[in-house]
């Protein structure tokens, strides 16, 4: 498996040691509530931080403000009726959520997917990855105080991809596009050319973005050596996605599981070596470049043909009793759906394995010993969406 | 040297600023209420009911089969079936919705109602300018407010509407031909009529189960 290893940048700002804060006088500690209504928390998320001066001694994440009973609602809906609800899990990347759910149900019922639909799925999923990572780097820099400019540049690119999604699926964010055994509609006339143009123009944005900020001294000072996640901790706490890869863990479900038609495309998996915020930021930039490679190949090779399995129908879908777990590499990590069918039109049990929530469990370990201003940056680099954390 | 990275970044911002006077691509925003981007054809937000002809009441395609009401994930559709029947577009007596309400404060624009409708009666609208000061009654659209003509459907989704019309015309022509065929040999061969009469009620029976 070919991988990229990031060059070793000089560590400018080594973190203060944990022992120093543990020995402090408890009477000097200050408990502070960050959030839930705070722009830095990316939604309604609260952190109870115990501070010793500027240093974080303890951190307790509090979430559940956006709980919508997603899993229980799903047990009372039909299998198809759940599809629009999965859009609202990680509302930035609705198409990868659709895919993960469709994959789980297809596995459960043994439905084949036509060739063209597989290509459309790869194209939309990789566009979603571009969109998510572009939004993430924009928000991360916004959290660091680069007010406006990088975020606006990132959102300008995101808008082009959202226009593509609207032309294909009818909605910008709540796409509801995948069906069991394919996709809902075929690409309209001229859509693939429009997508090729967006993909061809995207590297310009990445070059611009790198020139804008990658060598910026303030950025390096704020990110290098901050929020280090060790490889061992990443493995033992089931971290997945770009966050695990930034810690040097070579784990990409596109390569490991080979779901869909990913084995046909040549792409590399970027790996970090430090596991700090800077590596997590750079991994996303490099992953966007690899996604562009997949997109170029998929848009070149996409065949003509049907987009939906002829046996697939919107009403009266009852899979045989059984259980299955379907997972994909969502932009944030491993997104899985666990389903149990008892042969009725609605699932007996429906469970989501959200990458945001599980990546968030190590937040305290990342933040201890750092300044309170770094907590905001570390949280931003974890890449959470509260729709998925709380469900 | 320290600071060069920052200067490089500033040069990039400055380039973007000055080139925005030259290149239209760099001006990405529009002044919304005055300037509007062209509507994307596949766009959707809330459902509406299609009617044929000039009269919304008479030409309504909906036959109150209540499939959309049953399949709607957030259950935002409310239908009351009529007691009597009235002729549809091809003159066949059909039920019609005595009441058809969609609560668009609940609707999540998933368009599953459109996918399950066997009569092409419900489609997605693109109208988004729906503010109201009454959040209960104002967002509860009744069947009159929901009814829009087939011409309007052609205006907002031309490709999709043409495909639907072609399919519907083919179906109606087939129905008319079958009706004519059933009517013509009536005096000649009673066996054919008996066979067609025996075959027609069966699917309706299965449907009602």
Interface residues (C-beta under 8 A of the other chain):
Chain A: X77 X78 X80 X81 X82 X83 X84 X85 X149 X153 X156 X159 X163 X166 X167 X168 X169 X170 X171 X174 X176 X184 X185 X188 X189 X208 X211 X212 X213 X214 X215 X216 X217 X218 X219 X220 X314 X315
Chain B: X2 X3 X4 X5 X6 X8 X9 X11 X12 X13 X16 X28 X40 X41 X42 X43 X44 X67 X71 X73 X108 X109 X110 X111 X112 X115 X116 X124 X159
